[in-house]
Amino acid sequence: KASDARDRHARAAISALLIQKKRDLAAKKAPEQVDASKAALVEQVKSQPIVINYHPGSVSAILDSGRVKSQFETGEGTWFDPDGRAFSEAMTSGVPLTTPDAQRPIYGTVATEGVDSFTQYTRSYGGVRLVLKDSVKDRSTVTSGDSFERRHIGSPARNPDPTLFPKADQENGYQFYVEAQMLGGVSLEDVEEIVLTDDGVADISERHEQFREVIAKADALGIKTRFLAIDSEHKTTSLTREQYLERL
């Protein structure tokens, strides 16, 4: 409807003004002294890879299509709000509101504790991890936590601004994650390896064949695979391919 389009354009105009105001305020912000914990986190973001966790069925589809599709293409995601996500991407990474769906950012996390480290949060997205090549950071931004929920301004993944990260808690350390926004999409050429875990294998027997499909398709495409077991405390142990297949 014309009224719906008019409302969307109005919201877009208002959002653009708010985005510019927030960026102007950030530019005027007084320099903040960087504490040691923030400096350490920045080094982790620089040195550790960007990863994306999926359920095996989604990875199988990615291997078939040759690229990761954005939420705008799949329509999937908890409480997916196209207008809200578009405004968030404009604010976080400067993505124009008119960007085609296939060119929208892809989301992941920086494996700040190591590529084989998993948390309850990352495990909720699935037991298969795409580990991306270091070159992807050249066109990525990062935020501390959920960019959509918090409307953060992103920082270049190659040189993240330490003042955008919260201070570490003295007892528990950083109780958050570093989200990464990959601009320009993610194709199979950007994948360094695929890490398959036994997370959910025992609980959802229907996925057994999906895990096997991922392994077979990755082999056919020449993509490296590794295998891990994860316990209830999120600790991981390396498995051979034979050990992993025995669990399916």
Disulfide bonds with the S-S distance in Angstrom:
none
